Amino acid sequence: MQFKEYAQLFQQLTYPIYVSIEAQDIMNKLMDVNDETRLGSKGVQEVKNHPFFQGIDRTNSQIVNFS
């Protein structure tokens, strides 16, 4: 598949109604085929500041090990 075909594929994505607007937005931005405009291309803080993560207290978050 060529670059142009990937771009068209991602533009056609539809999400179930239960997926929040913020979740849709972060997924679309993370899958951006342009590595210069993709979310996170300017650093991890760009991803952490996305509205999807609003309300998460990262200073008191704990790492959970599921193994």
Backbone as CSV, one residue per row, in Angstrom:
resi,resn,N_x,N_y,N_z,CA_x,CA_y,CA_z,C_x,C_y,C_z
1,MET,0.834,-1.179,0.000,0.000,0.000,0.000,0.881,1.246,0.000
2,GLN,0.545,2.204,-0.817,1.312,3.442,-0.923,0.862,4.454,0.128
3,PHE,1.682,5.460,0.356,1.409,6.511,1.340,0.033,7.134,1.136
4,LYS,-0.294,7.465,-0.106,-1.569,8.111,-0.421,-2.753,7.213,-0.044
5,GLU,-2.594,5.900,-0.259,-3.651,4.947,0.087,-3.852,4.868,1.597
6,TYR,-2.748,4.913,2.371,-2.852,4.919,3.828,-3.588,6.164,4.306
7,ALA,-3.239,7.303,3.745,-3.878,8.557,4.137,-5.377,8.501,3.886
8,GLN,-5.775,7.972,2.751,-7.194,7.857,2.434,-7.893,6.882,3.376
9,LEU,-7.236,5.803,3.720,-7.802,4.808,4.621,-8.098,5.417,5.987
10,PHE,-7.168,6.178,6.533,-7.355,6.772,7.849,-8.414,7.874,7.836
11,GLN,-8.588,8.553,6.721,-9.621,9.583,6.618,-11.011,8.975,6.640
12,GLN,-11.126,7.711,6.307,-12.421,7.047,6.217,-12.803,6.315,7.501
13,LEU,-12.000,6.400,8.541,-12.301,5.694,9.785,-13.579,6.226,10.426
14,THR,-14.390,5.305,10.911,-15.550,5.679,11.709,-15.473,4.900,13.018
15,TYR,-15.947,5.506,14.071,-15.866,4.903,15.390,-17.270,4.612,15.916
16,PRO,-17.384,3.607,16.778,-18.678,3.345,17.410,-19.113,4.549,18.238
17,ILE,-20.385,4.666,18.471,-20.946,5.822,19.168,-20.419,5.961,20.601
18,TYR,-20.013,4.854,21.211,-19.544,4.901,22.600,-18.096,5.382,22.736
19,VAL,-17.405,5.591,21.634,-16.030,6.101,21.686,-16.098,7.623,21.749
20,SER,-15.547,8.189,22.806,-15.637,9.636,23.025,-14.944,10.418,21.913
21,ILE,-15.326,11.662,21.787,-14.708,12.569,20.807,-13.213,12.697,21.093
22,GLU,-12.851,12.787,22.379,-11.441,12.905,22.753,-10.666,11.655,22.360
23,ALA,-11.270,10.480,22.549,-10.609,9.229,22.173,-10.436,9.152,20.658
24,GLN,-11.461,9.541,19.927,-11.373,9.543,18.466,-10.261,10.485,18.009
25,ASP,-10.220,11.661,18.625,-9.235,12.661,18.238,-7.807,12.177,18.485
26,ILE,-7.562,11.605,19.663,-6.188,11.156,19.952,-5.785,10.003,19.039
27,MET,-6.715,9.095,18.764,-6.385,7.984,17.861,-6.079,8.491,16.457
28,ASN,-6.903,9.417,15.961,-6.657,9.980,14.630,-5.317,10.693,14.569
29,LYS,-5.001,11.444,15.620,-3.740,12.199,15.624,-2.524,11.296,15.794
30,LEU,-2.682,10.190,16.506,-1.570,9.243,16.650,-1.338,8.443,15.371
31,MET,-2.373,8.285,14.569,-2.256,7.524,13.315,-2.001,8.425,12.110
32,ASP,-1.741,9.700,12.334,-1.449,10.629,11.246,-0.273,10.084,10.435
33,VAL,-0.453,9.960,9.151,0.610,9.398,8.305,1.763,10.373,8.082
34,ASN,1.540,11.632,8.394,2.590,12.636,8.249,3.361,12.699,9.570
35,ASP,4.613,12.264,9.550,5.380,12.215,10.795,5.722,13.590,11.359
36,GLU,5.514,14.642,10.597,5.774,15.986,11.095,4.578,16.569,11.842
37,THR,3.374,16.092,11.519,2.174,16.610,12.172,1.554,15.594,13.138
38,ARG,2.081,14.380,13.190,1.562,13.333,14.074,1.696,13.764,15.533
39,LEU,0.676,13.454,16.323,0.712,13.758,17.749,1.908,13.061,18.381
40,GLY,2.700,13.812,19.094,3.906,13.273,19.709,5.164,13.580,18.936
41,SER,5.016,14.128,17.732,6.198,14.436,16.930,7.036,15.552,17.554
42,LYS,6.415,16.312,18.439,7.123,17.398,19.118,7.495,17.016,20.548
43,GLY,7.320,15.743,20.874,7.689,15.255,22.202,6.516,14.624,22.928
44,VAL,6.843,13.876,23.958,5.831,13.140,24.709,4.868,14.063,25.446
45,GLN,5.321,15.243,25.813,4.453,16.182,26.527,3.245,16.565,25.684
46,GLU,3.417,16.606,24.392,2.317,16.897,23.477,1.205,15.852,23.625
47,VAL,1.591,14.597,23.777,0.615,13.521,23.962,-0.013,13.634,25.348
48,LYS,0.797,13.852,26.356,0.299,13.958,27.734,-0.691,15.111,27.907
49,ASN,-0.536,16.163,27.115,-1.399,17.337,27.230,-2.689,17.221,26.428
50,HIS,-2.876,16.126,25.709,-4.084,15.965,24.906,-5.303,15.877,25.824
51,PRO,-6.438,16.448,25.415,-7.661,16.412,26.239,-8.113,15.010,26.663
52,PHE,-7.725,13.969,25.940,-8.082,12.604,26.325,-7.602,12.290,27.735
53,PHE,-6.454,12.847,28.115,-5.864,12.576,29.423,-6.249,13.604,30.479
54,GLN,-7.131,14.519,30.152,-7.566,15.547,31.101,-8.192,14.875,32.322
55,GLY,-7.828,15.347,33.489,-8.383,14.801,34.719,-7.574,13.665,35.308
56,ILE,-6.545,13.207,34.604,-5.691,12.147,35.142,-4.562,12.798,35.926
57,ASP,-4.450,12.419,37.175,-3.396,12.950,38.042,-2.155,12.083,37.871
58,ARG,-1.246,12.527,37.018,-0.052,11.734,36.731,0.937,11.724,37.888
59,THR,0.827,12.699,38.794,1.768,12.715,39.917,1.448,11.632,40.938
60,ASN,0.189,11.217,41.014,-0.206,10.185,41.971,-0.600,8.879,41.309
61,SER,-0.324,8.761,40.029,-0.671,7.526,39.307,0.287,6.418,39.729
62,GLN,-0.230,5.206,39.738,0.596,4.059,40.069,0.689,3.147,38.854
63,ILE,1.815,2.498,38.726,1.989,1.523,37.649,1.380,0.200,38.123
64,VAL,0.534,-0.367,37.311,-0.115,-1.621,37.656,0.494,-2.733,36.822
65,ASN,0.903,-3.793,37.477,1.491,-4.934,36.790,0.430,-6.029,36.721
66,PHE,0.034,-6.427,35.529,-1.021,-7.421,35.347,-0.469,-8.837,35.179
67,SER,0.833,-9.008,35.305,1.381,-10.358,35.106,1.434,-11.153,36.387
